[in-house]
């Protein structure tokens, strides 16, 4: 094959496959009684529209890095 011809083969993806996909917007909101209800807490630094992700021991903002640790119940 000449250098100026392109190959039909695609290069393999770098980094492998992702573990999980991003959640859809429908997972963050629900409509009840004609009102929009947010299911997750919003970030106190970034404001409404930026949600805190839920981990087993903390809640974290992916935009600014704000983190709240959950207290242990004994």
C-alpha positions in Angstrom: 0.0 0.0 0.0 1.3 3.4 -0.9 1.9 6.1 1.7 -0.7 8.4 0.3 -3.5 5.8 0.5 -5.5 5.6 3.7 -6.2 2.3 5.5 -9.8 1.2 6.2 -8.7 -0.2 9.6 -9.4 2.0 12.6 -6.8 2.4 15.3 -7.6 0.8 18.7 -9.1 3.1 21.3 -6.6 4.5 23.9 -7.1 3.8 27.6 -9.5 0.9 27.3 -13.2 1.0 28.1 -14.8 3.2 30.7 -16.3 1.5 33.8 -19.5 3.4 33.8 -21.3 6.0 31.7 -22.5 9.4 32.7 -26.0 9.5 34.2 -28.7 11.0 32.1 -30.4 14.2 33.1 -33.6 12.3 33.8 -31.9 10.6 36.8 -31.3 14.0 38.5 -34.8 15.4 38.3 -38.4 14.3 38.7 -41.6 16.0 38.0 -44.3 15.8 40.6 -47.5 17.8 40.7 -46.3 20.1 37.9 -43.1 21.0 39.8 -39.5 20.1 39.1 -37.9 18.3 42.0 -34.1 17.8 42.2 -33.1 14.4 43.5 -29.5 15.2 44.5 -28.0 18.0 46.6 -26.4 20.9 44.7 -22.9 22.2 45.4 -22.9 25.1 47.9 -19.9 26.8 46.2 -21.0 26.4 42.5 -24.7 26.9 43.1 -27.8 25.3 41.7 -27.3 23.2 38.6 -24.1 21.5 39.8 -24.8 18.4 41.7 -22.8 16.6 44.4 -21.9 13.0 43.5 -22.7 10.4 46.1 -20.0 8.0 47.3 -20.3 5.6 50.2 -18.3 7.8 52.6 -18.6 11.3 51.1 -20.4 13.7 48.7 -18.2 15.5 46.2 -18.5 18.2 43.5 -16.8 17.2 40.2 -16.5 20.9 39.2 -14.7 22.6 42.1 -13.7 19.6 44.3 -15.9 20.6 47.3 -16.2 17.5 49.5 -18.5 16.6 52.5 -17.6 13.5 54.5 -20.5 11.4 55.9 -20.5 10.7 59.6 -20.2 7.2 60.8 -23.2 5.7 62.7 -22.1 3.5 65.5 
